[in-house]
Amino acid sequence: VNYSVRAVLARFPTMEAARAAREGAVLEWRKHDAEVREAETKLREAEKAREDAWLNCLRGAANGG
């Protein structure tokens, strides 16, 4: 038994309980994957809109307007 196993067994009664807890956590985490991807897409769209607005402002200044 190494330190990691002792640390796990200090928190969970068995290795099987630790594995079940890990699997449950992974399932819970995966529930949010779609929302994370959607948020990242919205962020990229917002960054693109900000960049486009900045470039349009620079173009307007360069054209004397």
N, C-alpha and C positions, 0 to 999 in steps of 0.2 A: 504494500500500500504506500503510495507516494503522497506528497503534500496535497496535490490536487484532489485525489480521491478522498483524503481525509477532510478537506475543505467541503467537498460536495456532501459527504456523509454527515458532516456536522450540521448541515442545513436540511437534508432530506433523510428519511429513515433508511432508504435503500437506493441502490443505483437505479433500479427500475422506476422508483418514484421520481428521481431526478430526471431520467429520460422522458418520462411522461410530462413532467412540468416543462421541460425544454420543448417538446413537441407541441404542447398547448400554447406556449409563448410564440413559437414560429407560426402556428395557425392564426393566432390573434394578430401578429405582425403582418401577415400576408393579406388580411382583410383590408388593410389600409393601403396596399400597394397601388390600387387604381386611383385612390384619392391623391396619393403622392404624385403619381404621373400626371394627373390632371392639374394639380397645383404647379408642377414644374412647367407644363405647357403654358399655363396662364402667365407664369412669370416670364418665360421666353417671349411671349406675345407682348407683354407690357414693356419689356426691355427693348424689343424691336420698335414699338411705337415711340418710346422715348428717344431712341437713336434717330428714327425718321424725323421726329419733330426737331431735334437738334440740327440735323443736316438741312432741313428745310429752312430753319432760321439762319444758318450760315449762308445758304444759297441766296436767301432774300437780302441779307446784308451785302453780299458780294454784288448783287444786281442793283444795288442802290435803293432798295426798298425797305 
